[in-house]
Amino acid sequence: MKQVVQNYKSGELAVLDVPVPGCKPGGVLVRSAFSLISTGTELMKVSEAGMSMLGKARSRPDQVAKVMQSVATNGVPATYRKVMGKLDSYTPLGYSLCGVVEQVGTGIDDVAVGDLVACAGNEHALHAELNWVPKNLYAPVPDGLAPRHAAFGTVGSIALQGVRQGEPQLGEVALVIGLGLIGQLVVQLLTASGVRVVGADPDPARCELAERVGAEAAGDPASAAVESAVAELTGGHGVDQVYLAAGGGSNQPVELAAQLSRDRGRVVDIGKCRLDLPWNAYYEKELDVRFSRSYGPGRYDPEYELEGRDYPIGYVRWTERRNLACFLDLLARGSVDVEPLVSHVADFDDAVETYQRLKDGELKAVAVLFRYPPRAREAEAPAKAPAVAVPAVDVKPTPVRAARTPVRLAFVGAGNYATSMLLPHLAQRDGVELSTVVTTTALSAANAQRTFGFAEATTDLDAVLGDKSIDAVFVVTRHSSHAELTRRALLAGKTVFVEKPLALTEDELTSVLAAVEESGNDRLQVGFNRRFAPLLREARQRFGTRTGPANLRYLVNAGRLQHGSWYLQQGTEGSRFAGEGGHFIDTASWLLDADPVSVYAVATSGHEDLQVVLRYPDGSTATISYVTTGPAGFPKETLDLVADGRALRLDDFVRASVYGGKRWASSRLPKARDKGQSAELAAFVKAVRTGGPMPVPLQSLVATTAATLAVQAGLAGGAPVTLARAR
């Protein structure tokens, strides 16, 4: 299928061929009929992409701050790879469309194949021929409403949520500053609510349009016309509400809002304009400044948007989806008319030219629609639903195929970690062929194919598992899918590299081991990379062989997560420690050359900061302090190992030292913070190519996973958890 994309580094716009997204449970696959260009938000993004690197940094200081934090935590080389990988990849455009349901996922019963729906979301309602849309981000289109009008559903919801924040009352007067697409819709919604509206915009054509769709008056904010209209309509008291729907770097909108508001009026920010509030003006009138967050309650909540968990209507009357349905209803009943706002309708194939004309100012427009070609006659049969059962594969034990060159690899998942920490090492390695990349999002597969040279990109996992020419499968997806994907790949006879964690529950771990037993395939590696770090390996060698028990302390300054991070979805993705704690347990067990026999864990309130004590067969102990409340500038990982009158210290994979006898210390000027990914991948590829032993014994992988899971059990029970002998 085709999709409109942009390279944020070069600014290039393209209509790209990408895989068709799969129809996952909890959503529908929608074939686009019309999608709407947001001439504000999208053009701002397109313009930013055309800036120099310095210009991009100046326009996004929030992202610069994140980069600096990443440098402090992960070092310059890893951060550079991550940032450049993100910049030099295609990103999607679009977030408002109308289309026809082509396939219905399990758990969906409110629409059927062939139904017309309006869709929302900058990850799900893209300028693409097909989109997978979760339940709470689509709404059925009322009978009789034209698809080109229903494509306004998302931007209409943004305007509607802004109006709700203003709490308009019958007979009030409002000022709308900025008469672009959102501003024009706000004017109509306020008029439909019984509010008299004055508009302000420097563009005379937009002012004229606002008066046509319901404004009492509209004019240039720098002129006296707006002030006169407000004075006439309010008896000189000022407007009850001001809606800031303008963009740009001028502070004029917020100053005008204070000037023309009544005492204790309401100012609602909908757009993205400068907000240097003049303190005296806002204080003296005690103005109520409010923000409107996109489409409404549910926005940026992954449990609502992705998992379909609705908010009870008695507590949250107007959610994202209910706002979307409400706006569609207003359109269908004629209370709002978007036809006057349609400046241009372009064929989808002309998307790049259309964006360029908008950017250059050649095409003056309030709203622009993309019209998609009708589905080809020969393709009218409904898409085949993916099989739920595991595909038939030969599960009898088979000899390991050795000395195959090149080793053919497939990746399931191509997120930040895969593209910054794994694929750069594999793409440069001789004797490796990147065969296929599989993702649920079509564009991420296409980006990985373009950047790293995969032969194929797809959203069809079954095709990869059934391809006998593929030697190994990398599972680099969200935590909740690791065990099931690993189980399926093992049963398909593949060597598997799965990022940590291997499993989130004991049942998941049992299912992986059952697959090993059923298939006879134990070719498994978990991404515990720290034991492969060159600096730590050298320190361990210089420390030498132990004769007595050891005491190990490992401080992990994990830091706080950004709002919206999927790591916070503990209901589905497990706790933070369940997700990454295996790294630290594996490192401790490798240094102590044994698997733990018991786990004791205590936590602060909320179970975010943990103390985990591991006991080993020879009496050694390892204490892992996992904290999220430490300062950002403090090293992320520090480790001390003391035994037999000697001590080993590791400082965040930057420096290491050994005390006792002859002291050794590493260079103070390391080339990079190397946490072992490159060496780990080299060992894995060698094992696949030669048929030799896997880099880490299966028993060790299982023991580390069991110990990680035991932490949660220990927290719940408040007592040490004894670990049974791993299978």
C-alpha positions, 0 to 999 in steps of 0.5 A, spaced: 500 500 500 502 507 499 503 512 505 505 519 505 511 520 509 517 525 511 524 524 512 525 529 518 532 530 517 532 532 510 525 534 509 524 529 503 516 528 502 514 521 499 509 517 497 512 510 500 510 503 498 509 500 505 506 493 508 499 493 509 498 493 517 495 487 520 488 487 523 490 486 530 484 485 536 481 490 539 480 494 532 479 495 525 482 495 518 480 501 514 481 503 507 481 510 506 476 514 502 478 521 504 483 524 509 484 531 511 491 535 511 491 539 518 494 546 515 496 548 522 499 542 525 502 538 519 505 544 515 508 546 522 511 539 522 513 539 514 516 546 515 520 544 521 523 538 517 526 543 512 530 547 517 537 546 518 539 542 524 540 548 528 534 550 526 530 544 528 534 544 535 531 551 536 524 550 535 524 543 539 528 545 546 524 540 549 527 534 544 534 537 545 533 537 553 532 529 552 538 528 548 542 531 553 539 527 558 541 521 554 548 523 553 549 523 560 546 516 561 548 512 555 554 516 552 555 520 546 556 514 541 549 511 543 545 517 543 548 519 536 546 513 533 539 513 536 538 521 534 540 520 527 536 513 526 530 517 528 531 523 524 534 519 518 527 515 518 520 516 515 515 519 519 508 519 518 503 525 516 496 525 518 491 524 523 484 525 521 480 521 516 474 517 513 474 510 510 470 504 509 471 498 514 475 492 511 476 487 516 474 487 523 479 484 529 476 480 535 473 483 540 469 488 536 462 488 535 459 495 534 461 496 526 462 491 520 465 490 514 463 495 509 461 500 514 463 507 514 467 510 520 471 517 521 478 515 524 483 519 529 490 519 531 497 521 529 499 513 529 492 510 526 489 515 522 494 517 517 495 519 510 495 512 507 491 507 503 489 502 509 490 504 517 489 499 523 485 503 528 483 501 535 476 501 538 476 508 541 479 512 536 473 511 530 466 512 530 461 510 525 459 515 520 451 517 521 447 515 515 447 521 509 453 524 512 458 525 506 465 521 507 469 528 505 465 531 511 466 526 516 474 526 514 473 533 519 472 528 525 478 529 528 479 536 527 472 537 529 473 534 536 479 538 537 475 544 536 469 541 540 474 540 546 476 547 546 469 549 546 467 545 552 473 548 556 470 555 555 464 552 558 460 557 554 453 559 556 447 562 552 447 569 550 455 570 552 460 573 547 466 570 545 473 572 541 476 567 537 483 569 535 486 565 529 481 563 524 485 557 521 481 551 520 480 550 528 478 557 529 473 556 523 470 550 527 470 554 533 466 559 530 461 555 528 461 551 534 460 557 539 454 559 534 451 553 535 451 554 542 448 560 542 454 564 543 455 571 539 462 571 536 468 576 534 473 573 530 481 576 529 486 574 524 490 578 519 488 574 513 482 578 510 479 572 506 479 568 513 475 574 516 470 574 511 470 566 511 468 567 519 463 572 518 460 567 512 460 561 517 457 565 523 461 570 526 458 577 528 464 580 526 471 579 524 478 583 523 485 584 523 487 584 531 491 590 530 486 594 527 480 598 531 475 594 528 475 588 533 475 592 539 469 596 536 465 590 535 467 587 542 465 593 545 458 594 541 456 586 543 458 587 550 456 594 552 464 595 553 465 590 559 469 585 554 468 578 552 466 572 556 471 567 553 477 568 548 479 562 544 487 562 542 487 558 536 493 561 533 500 559 532 507 562 531 512 566 535 508 572 536 505 574 543 500 578 540 494 573 541 495 573 549 496 580 550 489 581 545 486 576 550 487 580 556 485 587 553 478 584 550 476 580 556 471 582 561 473 581 569 474 574 570 473 572 563 476 565 561 482 564 556 482 557 552 489 555 549 487 551 543 493 552 538 500 552 539 502 560 540 507 564 544 504 564 552 508 570 555 502 572 559 502 579 561 502 578 569 499 585 571 493 585 565 491 577 567 492 579 575 488 585 575 482 581 571 483 575 575 483 571 568 482 564 568 487 561 563 485 554 561 488 549 556 485 544 551 488 537 550 487 535 543 481 531 542 479 530 549 479 525 555 483 519 553 488 522 549 495 520 551 492 514 555 494 508 552 489 504 556 484 508 553 487 509 546 490 502 545 487 497 549 480 500 548 478 501 556 473 506 556 471 511 562 465 511 565 460 516 562 457 518 569 464 520 571 467 522 564 461 525 559 465 527 553 471 522 552 475 522 545 470 517 542 464 521 544 467 528 542 468 524 535 461 521 535 458 528 537 461 532 532 459 527 526 452 528 529 453 535 529 455 535 521 449 530 520 444 535 523 447 541 519 449 544 525 456 545 523 457 546 515 465 544 513 463 545 506 465 552 506 472 550 509 474 546 503 479 550 499 482 544 495 481 536 494 487 533 491 488 526 489 492 522 494 497 520 488 499 528 488 500 528 495 507 530 495 506 536 490 500 538 494 504 539 500 509 543 497 504 548 494 502 549 501 509 550 504 511 555 498 504 559 499 502 557 492 496 554 495 492 558 499 487 554 503 484 553 510 482 545 509 485 540 504 483 533 503 486 527 499 481 523 495 483 516 495 482 511 489 476 506 489 479 499 491 480 495 484 475 490 482 479 484 483 481 486 490 474 486 492 474 480 496 475 481 504 482 481 506 483 474 509 484 474 517 490 472 520 490 465 523 489 464 530 492 457 531 500 456 530 502 454 523 503 447 522 511 446 522 516 440 523 516 440 531 521 433 531 528 434 534 532 436 528 540 437 528 543 444 528 545 446 521 552 449 521 557 453 517 551 456 513 554 463 510 551 468 510 546 467 516 539 469 514 536 473 520 529 476 521 527 481 526 520 482 529 520 489 532 524 495 529 523 500 535 528 504 538 532 499 541 532 495 535 534 500 531 539 504 535 543 498 539 542 492 535 541 493 527 547 498 527 552 492 529 548 487 525 548 491 518 555 492 518 557 485 520 560 480 515 557 473 514 550 476 516 544 477 511 538 481 514 532 477 510 526 480 513 523 485 518 516 484 521 512 490 525 505 491 526 506 498 524 507 498 516 511 504 516 516 502 521 518 496 517 519 500 511 524 505 515 528 499 518 528 496 511 530 502 508 535 504 513 539 497 514 538 494 508 533 488 509 531 484 503 523 484 505 519 488 510 512 485 512 507 485 517 505 478 516 509 474 522 507 467 519 510 468 513 517 469 517 516 463 521 514 459 515 520 461 511 525 455 512 531 459 509 531 464 515 536 461 520 534 466 526 529 470 529 530 476 533 524 478 538 524 485 539 517 487 541 514 490 547 515 485 553 508 482 553 509 479 547 516 476 548 514 469 551 509 468 546 513 470 540 519 466 542 514 460 543 512 460 536 519 461 533 522 455 537 516 451 535 518 453 528 525 451 528 528 457 529 534 460 533 531 465 537 534 472 540 529 475 545 530 482 548 529 481 555 525 479 559 524 472 556 517 472 560 513 476 565 509 471 569 511 464 571 506 461 566 509 464 560 516 462 562 513 455 563 510 455 556 517 457 553 520 451 556 514 447 554 516 449 547 523 447 548 521 440 550 516 439 544 520 441 539 527 439 541 529 446 540 533 449 545 537 455 541 535 461 545 538 467 547 536 473 551 539 480 550 542 480 557 548 484 554 552 486 560 556 480 561 559 481 554 561 488 556 569 489 554 570 493 560 567 489 565 570 482 562 577 485 563 575 487 570 573 480 572 579 477 568 584 482 572 580 480 579 581 473 578 578 466 581 575 467 588 576 462 593 571 465 598 564 468 598 563 474 595 559 481 597 556 484 591 552 491 590 549 494 584 546 501 584 541 502 578 539 509 578 533 508 573 530 515 573 523 517 572 519 515 565 516 520 561 509 521 561 506 516 556 511 511 556 509 504 555 513 502 560 508 505 565 503 500 562 504 495 568 497 492 567 500 489 560 507 490 560 509 488 567 513 492 572 519 496 570 523 491 574 520 485 571 522 489 564 529 490 565 531 487 572 534 481 569 539 485 566 542 486 573 541 479 576 544 476 570 550 480 571 551 479 578 550 471 577 555 471 571 560 475 576 559 470 581 559 464 576 552 461 579 545 462 579 541 464 585 537 460 590 533 465 594 530 472 593 528 477 598 525 484 596 523 490 599 520 496 596 518 503 598 511 506 597 508 504 590 514 499 589 518 503 584 524 503 588 527 496 590 532 493 594 533 486 592 537 481 595 540 475 592 543 469 595 548 464 592 549 457 593 556 458 596 554 464 601 555 469 596 550 475 596 548 480 591 544 487 593 541 490 587 538 497 589 533 499 583 531 507 584 527 511 580 528 517 584 535 519 583 538 525 580 539 525 572 546 527 572 548 521 577 551 515 573 546 510 571 549 503 574 555 503 579 557 496 581 562 493 587 564 486 588 568 484 594 571 478 596 578 474 598 581 481 600 580 484 593 575 489 590 572 490 583 569 497 581 565 498 575 563 506 574 557 506 569 561 502 563 566 508 563 571 506 568 573 500 572 578 498 577 580 492 581 584 493 588 588 488 592 595 486 590 597 490 584 591 495 583 589 496 576 584 501 573 582 502 566 583 508 562 580 515 564 578 517 557 574 511 554 572 511 547 565 509 548 560 507 554 560 499 551 554 495 554 556 489 550 551 489 545 556 488 539 560 482 543 553 479 544 551 479 537 558 477 535 557 471 539 550 469 537 551 470 530 557 465 531 553 460 534 548 460 529 553 460 523 557 454 526 552 450 530 556 451 537 553 452 544 549 458 545 553 464 548 549 463 555 546 456 557 539 455 557 539 454 565 542 460 566 537 464 562 531 461 566 534 462 572 535 469 571 528 470 569 525 466 575 529 470 580 526 476 576 519 474 577 520 472 584 521 479 586 514 481 585 512 474 589 517 477 594 514 484 595 507 481 595 509 476 601 514 480 605 519 474 605 524 471 602 523 466 596 526 460 595 528 458 588 527 451 585 532 448 581 531 451 574 529 446 569 
